[in-house]
Protein backbone atom coordinates (compact mmCIF):
# COMPACT_ATOMS: atom_id res chain seq x y z
CA UNK A 1 0.00 0.00 0.00
CA UNK A 2 1.20 3.52 -0.76
CA UNK A 3 2.76 5.29 2.22
CA UNK A 4 0.43 8.23 1.60
CA UNK A 5 -2.47 5.90 2.40
CA UNK A 6 -1.07 5.36 5.91
CA UNK A 7 -0.17 8.95 6.76
CA UNK A 8 -3.57 9.89 8.18
CA UNK A 9 -3.81 6.73 10.31
CA UNK A 10 -0.32 7.20 11.78
CA UNK A 11 -0.80 10.90 12.57
CA UNK A 12 -4.34 10.32 13.86
CA UNK A 13 -3.20 7.42 16.08
CA UNK A 14 -0.31 9.43 17.52
CA UNK A 15 -2.38 12.53 18.30
CA UNK A 16 -5.26 10.40 19.57
CA UNK A 17 -3.00 8.50 21.97
CA UNK A 18 -1.48 11.72 23.33
CA UNK A 19 -4.86 13.24 24.00
CA UNK A 20 -6.91 10.20 25.00
CA UNK A 21 -4.72 7.19 25.61
CA UNK A 22 -5.73 3.83 24.09
CA UNK A 23 -9.28 4.99 23.39
CA UNK A 24 -8.00 8.15 21.76
CA UNK A 25 -5.60 6.07 19.68
CA UNK A 26 -8.52 4.00 18.36
CA UNK A 27 -10.57 7.08 17.50
CA UNK A 28 -7.51 8.69 15.92
CA UNK A 29 -7.03 5.69 13.64
CA UNK A 30 -10.66 5.91 12.49
CA UNK A 31 -10.39 9.63 11.78
CA UNK A 32 -7.04 9.15 10.04
CA UNK A 33 -8.46 6.36 7.91
CA UNK A 34 -11.25 8.63 6.72
CA UNK A 35 -8.65 11.26 5.82
CA UNK A 36 -6.57 8.69 3.89
CA UNK A 37 -9.59 7.56 1.89
CA UNK A 38 -10.48 11.14 1.00
CA UNK A 39 -6.87 11.78 -0.07
CA UNK A 40 -6.82 8.65 -2.21
CA UNK A 41 -10.00 9.73 -4.02
CA UNK A 42 -8.57 13.17 -4.71
CA UNK A 43 -5.19 11.86 -5.82
CA UNK A 44 -6.66 9.35 -8.26
CA UNK A 45 -7.45 10.62 -11.79
CA UNK A 46 -10.79 8.83 -11.58
CA UNK A 47 -11.38 9.53 -7.91
CA UNK A 48 -13.93 12.26 -8.47
CA UNK A 49 -16.22 9.94 -10.42
CA UNK A 50 -18.87 7.63 -9.08
CA UNK A 51 -19.00 3.90 -9.79
CA UNK A 52 -21.15 4.26 -12.91
CA UNK A 53 -18.97 7.12 -14.21
CA UNK A 54 -15.80 5.07 -13.67
CA UNK A 55 -17.37 2.10 -15.46
CA UNK A 56 -18.49 4.28 -18.37
CA UNK A 57 -15.07 5.90 -18.77
CA UNK A 58 -13.18 2.59 -18.54
CA UNK A 59 -15.34 0.47 -20.83
CA UNK A 60 -15.62 3.23 -23.46
CA UNK A 61 -11.87 3.31 -24.03
CA UNK A 62 -11.51 -0.45 -23.65
CA UNK A 63 -13.99 -1.12 -26.46
CA UNK A 64 -12.57 1.74 -28.54
CA UNK A 65 -9.20 -0.04 -28.35
CA UNK A 66 -10.76 -3.36 -29.31
CA UNK A 67 -12.53 -1.79 -32.30
CA UNK A 68 -9.33 -0.14 -33.47
CA UNK A 69 -7.38 -3.40 -33.27
CA UNK A 70 -10.15 -5.64 -34.64
CA UNK A 71 -8.71 -5.82 -38.16
CA UNK A 72 -5.20 -6.60 -36.93
CA UNK A 73 -3.65 -3.14 -36.82
CA UNK A 74 -4.50 0.30 -35.49
CA UNK A 75 -4.62 2.83 -38.33
CA UNK A 76 -3.52 6.45 -38.15
CA UNK A 77 -7.14 7.53 -38.61
CA UNK A 78 -8.17 5.48 -35.57
CA UNK A 79 -5.37 6.93 -33.46
CA UNK A 80 -6.42 10.42 -34.54
CA UNK A 81 -10.05 9.66 -33.72
CA UNK A 82 -9.07 8.47 -30.23
CA UNK A 83 -7.11 11.69 -29.73
CA UNK A 84 -10.02 13.72 -31.08
CA UNK A 85 -12.40 12.12 -28.58
CA UNK A 86 -9.94 12.83 -25.75
CA UNK A 87 -9.70 16.44 -26.93
CA UNK A 88 -13.50 16.66 -27.05
CA UNK A 89 -13.55 15.55 -23.42
CA UNK A 90 -10.95 18.14 -22.44
CA UNK A 91 -8.94 15.54 -20.52
CA UNK A 92 -6.02 16.71 -18.42
CA UNK A 93 -2.69 14.88 -18.60
CA UNK A 94 -3.56 12.34 -15.88
CA UNK A 95 -6.95 11.58 -17.37
CA UNK A 96 -5.45 11.28 -20.84
CA UNK A 97 -2.88 8.74 -19.59
CA UNK A 98 -5.69 6.83 -17.90
CA UNK A 99 -7.70 6.78 -21.14
CA UNK A 100 -4.66 5.66 -23.17
CA UNK A 101 -4.01 2.88 -20.67
CA UNK A 102 -7.58 1.58 -21.10
CA UNK A 103 -7.37 1.96 -24.89
CA UNK A 104 -4.16 -0.10 -24.98
CA UNK A 105 -5.68 -2.68 -22.63
CA UNK A 106 -8.61 -2.96 -25.02
CA UNK A 107 -6.29 -3.87 -27.90
CA UNK A 108 -5.18 -7.02 -26.08
CA UNK A 109 -6.55 -10.30 -27.51
CA UNK A 110 -6.90 -11.48 -23.91
CA UNK A 111 -9.48 -8.83 -22.99
CA UNK A 112 -12.61 -10.43 -21.56
CA UNK A 113 -15.08 -8.15 -23.33
CA UNK A 114 -18.11 -9.95 -21.99
CA UNK A 115 -16.96 -9.54 -18.39
CA UNK A 116 -16.21 -5.84 -18.89
CA UNK A 117 -19.59 -5.18 -20.50
CA UNK A 118 -21.43 -7.05 -17.74
CA UNK A 119 -19.62 -4.97 -15.12
CA UNK A 120 -20.58 -1.84 -17.07
CA UNK A 121 -24.21 -2.98 -17.20
CA UNK A 122 -24.30 -3.60 -13.44
CA UNK A 123 -22.88 -0.14 -12.81
CA UNK A 124 -25.14 1.90 -15.12
CA UNK A 125 -28.24 -0.31 -15.09
CA UNK A 126 -30.80 0.07 -17.86
CA UNK A 127 -30.21 3.78 -18.46
CA UNK A 128 -31.07 4.05 -22.12
CA UNK A 129 -29.58 7.51 -22.63
CA UNK A 130 -26.19 6.43 -21.27
CA UNK A 131 -26.12 3.27 -23.38
CA UNK A 132 -27.09 5.32 -26.43
CA UNK A 133 -24.25 7.79 -25.81
CA UNK A 134 -21.87 4.86 -25.30
CA UNK A 135 -22.84 3.35 -28.67
CA UNK A 136 -22.58 6.71 -30.42
CA UNK A 137 -19.00 7.16 -29.21
CA UNK A 138 -18.11 3.61 -30.29
CA UNK A 139 -19.63 4.12 -33.73
CA UNK A 140 -17.71 7.36 -34.23
CA UNK A 141 -14.56 5.35 -33.48
CA UNK A 142 -15.56 2.55 -35.85
CA UNK A 143 -16.13 5.08 -38.66
CA UNK A 144 -12.72 6.70 -38.17
CA UNK A 145 -11.54 5.19 -41.46
CA UNK A 146 -14.82 5.97 -43.22
CA UNK A 147 -16.42 2.53 -43.10
CA UNK A 148 -17.67 -0.14 -40.72
CA UNK A 149 -15.73 -3.40 -41.12
CA UNK A 150 -17.14 -6.89 -40.53
CA UNK A 151 -14.92 -7.27 -37.45
CA UNK A 152 -16.22 -4.00 -36.03
CA UNK A 153 -19.81 -5.03 -36.74
CA UNK A 154 -19.19 -8.27 -34.84
CA UNK A 155 -17.87 -6.41 -31.78
CA UNK A 156 -20.75 -3.92 -31.84
CA UNK A 157 -23.21 -6.80 -32.16
CA UNK A 158 -21.72 -8.41 -29.02
CA UNK A 159 -21.96 -5.09 -27.21
CA UNK A 160 -25.62 -4.69 -28.17
CA UNK A 161 -26.58 -8.24 -27.21
CA UNK A 162 -24.91 -7.89 -23.80
CA UNK A 163 -26.49 -4.49 -23.12
CA UNK A 164 -29.93 -5.57 -24.32
CA UNK A 165 -30.03 -3.27 -27.35
CA UNK A 166 -32.19 -4.68 -30.15
CA UNK A 167 -31.08 -4.75 -33.78
CA UNK A 168 -33.73 -2.14 -34.60
CA UNK A 169 -32.61 0.19 -31.79
CA UNK A 170 -29.00 -0.14 -32.90
CA UNK A 171 -29.86 0.57 -36.52
CA UNK A 172 -31.66 3.78 -35.54
CA UNK A 173 -28.59 4.95 -33.57
CA UNK A 174 -26.27 3.73 -36.35
CA UNK A 175 -28.11 5.70 -39.05
CA UNK A 176 -28.05 8.90 -36.99
CA UNK A 177 -24.33 8.57 -36.21
CA UNK A 178 -23.55 7.91 -39.86
CA UNK A 179 -25.52 11.03 -40.79
CA UNK A 180 -23.67 13.04 -38.13
CA UNK A 181 -20.34 11.87 -39.54
CA UNK A 182 -21.43 13.01 -43.01
CA UNK A 183 -22.57 16.35 -41.58
CA UNK A 184 -19.19 16.81 -39.87
CA UNK A 185 -17.27 16.06 -43.07
CA UNK A 186 -19.66 18.26 -45.05
CA UNK A 187 -18.76 21.34 -43.01
CA UNK A 188 -15.43 21.40 -44.80
CA UNK A 189 -16.75 20.55 -48.25
CA UNK A 190 -18.32 23.41 -50.23
CA UNK A 191 -19.62 21.06 -52.93
CA UNK A 192 -21.43 19.04 -50.25
CA UNK A 193 -23.02 22.16 -48.77
CA UNK A 194 -24.15 23.46 -52.14
CA UNK A 195 -25.76 20.14 -53.07
CA UNK A 196 -28.99 18.73 -51.69
CA UNK A 197 -27.03 16.32 -49.46
CA UNK A 198 -26.82 18.73 -46.54
CA UNK A 199 -30.58 18.71 -45.96
CA UNK A 200 -30.77 14.95 -46.44
CA UNK A 201 -28.10 14.48 -43.79
CA UNK A 202 -29.98 16.82 -41.42
CA UNK A 203 -33.01 14.53 -41.60
CA UNK A 204 -30.68 11.60 -40.93
CA UNK A 205 -29.27 13.27 -37.82
CA UNK A 206 -32.80 13.56 -36.42
CA UNK A 207 -33.66 10.03 -37.53
CA UNK A 208 -36.75 11.02 -39.53
CA UNK A 209 -37.68 10.82 -43.19
CA UNK A 210 -38.00 13.83 -45.45
CA UNK A 211 -41.75 13.16 -45.54
CA UNK A 212 -42.12 13.61 -41.76
CA UNK A 213 -44.75 16.12 -40.68
CA UNK A 214 -43.79 19.21 -38.71
CA UNK A 215 -45.25 17.59 -35.60
CA UNK A 216 -43.20 14.40 -36.12
CA UNK A 217 -40.10 16.46 -36.74
CA UNK A 218 -40.56 18.46 -33.54
CA UNK A 219 -41.24 15.29 -31.53
CA UNK A 220 -38.03 13.65 -32.79
CA UNK A 221 -36.06 16.82 -32.09
CA UNK A 222 -37.36 17.18 -28.52
CA UNK A 223 -36.77 13.49 -27.76
CA UNK A 224 -33.16 13.62 -28.98
CA UNK A 225 -32.44 16.87 -27.14
CA UNK A 226 -33.79 15.31 -23.94
CA UNK A 227 -31.77 12.12 -24.43
CA UNK A 228 -28.54 14.06 -25.02
CA UNK A 229 -29.01 16.81 -22.44
CA UNK A 230 -25.58 17.02 -20.71
CA UNK A 231 -26.89 17.69 -17.20
CA UNK A 232 -29.35 14.79 -17.38
CA UNK A 233 -26.66 12.43 -18.67
CA UNK A 234 -24.18 13.40 -15.95
CA UNK A 235 -26.90 12.88 -13.32
CA UNK A 236 -27.44 9.38 -14.73
CA UNK A 237 -23.74 8.52 -14.59
CA UNK A 238 -22.01 10.08 -17.59
CA UNK A 239 -18.47 11.11 -16.57
CA UNK A 240 -18.00 14.87 -16.30
CA UNK A 241 -15.21 14.59 -18.88
CA UNK A 242 -17.75 13.50 -21.50
CA UNK A 243 -20.08 16.44 -20.98
CA UNK A 244 -18.41 18.30 -23.85
CA UNK A 245 -19.26 15.44 -26.22
CA UNK A 246 -22.88 15.54 -25.04
CA UNK A 247 -22.96 19.31 -25.66
CA UNK A 248 -21.61 18.83 -29.18
CA UNK A 249 -24.26 16.19 -29.82
CA UNK A 250 -27.01 18.60 -28.79
CA UNK A 251 -25.46 21.24 -31.06
CA UNK A 252 -25.53 18.80 -33.99
CA UNK A 253 -29.19 18.05 -33.31
CA UNK A 254 -30.03 21.75 -33.01
CA UNK A 255 -28.19 22.59 -36.24
CA UNK A 256 -29.98 19.82 -38.13
CA UNK A 257 -33.38 20.91 -36.81
CA UNK A 258 -32.74 24.57 -37.70
CA UNK A 259 -31.73 23.64 -41.26
CA UNK A 260 -34.86 21.61 -41.80
CA UNK A 261 -37.15 24.29 -40.33
CA UNK A 262 -35.52 26.94 -42.53
CA UNK A 263 -36.01 24.79 -45.63
CA UNK A 264 -39.72 24.36 -44.84
CA UNK A 265 -40.54 28.05 -44.58
Residue, then its C-alpha position, 0 to 999 in steps of 0.5 A: x500500500x502507498x505510504x500516503x495511504x497510511x499517513x492519516x492513520x499514523x498521525x491520527x493514532x499518535x495525536x489520539x494516543x497523546x490526548x486520550x490514551x488507548x481509546x484516543x488512539x482507536x478514535x484517531x485511527x478511524x479519523x485518520x483512515x477517513x482522511x486517507x480515503x479522502x486523499x486517495x480519491x482526490x489523488x486518483x485521476x478517476x477519484x472524483x467519479x462515481x461507480x457508474x462514471x468510472x465504469x463508463x469511462x473505462x469500458x468506453x476506451x476499452x472497447x474503442x481499443x478493441x474496435x481499433x485493433x479488430x482488423x489486426x492493426x490500429x490505423x492512423x485515422x483510428x489513433x487520430x479519432x481516439x485523440x479527437x475524442x480525448x480532446x473533445x472531453x478536455x482531458x487533463x494529462x492524468x486523465x489522458x494517460x488513464x484513457x490511453x491505458x484503457x485503450x491499450x488494454x482494449x487492444x489485447x486479444x486477452x481482454x474479456x469483453x463480456x466480463x467488462x460489459x457485464x460490469x458496465x451494465x451492473x454499474x449503469x443499469x438500464x439507463x437508455x440515454x447512457x447506453x445510447x451515448x456509449x454506442x454513439x462514441x463507439x460508432x464514431x470510433x468505428x467510422x474513423x476510417x470511413x467505413x464499418x468493417x465486418x470485425x467492427x460489426x461483430x464487436x458492436x453486435x456483441x456489445x448490443x446483445x450484452x447491453x440488451x439493445x435490439x437490432x432495430x434500436x442499434x440501426x436507428x442509432x447507427x443511421x443517426x451517427x452515420x448522418x452526423x459523420x457526413x454532416x461533420x465532413x460536409x462542413x469542410x466541403x463546399x460542394x457538399x453544402x451546395x448540393x442537396x445532401x446537406x438537408x438529407x443528412x440533417x433529416x438523418x441526424x434527427x432520424x426522420x424521413x423527409x416526408x415527416x410532418x412538422x409535428x413528427x419532426x418536432x417530436x423527434x427533435x425534442x426526444x433527442x435533445x432530452x436524451x442528449x441533455x448534458x446535465x441529465x446524462x451526468x446525473x445518470x452517470x455520464x463522466x464529467x469529462x464526457x459532458x463536452x461530447x454531449x454538448x456537441x451532440x445537442x449542437x448537432x441536433x439543433x443545427x440539423x433541426x434549424x436547417x430543416x425548419x428553414x427549408x420548410x418556410 
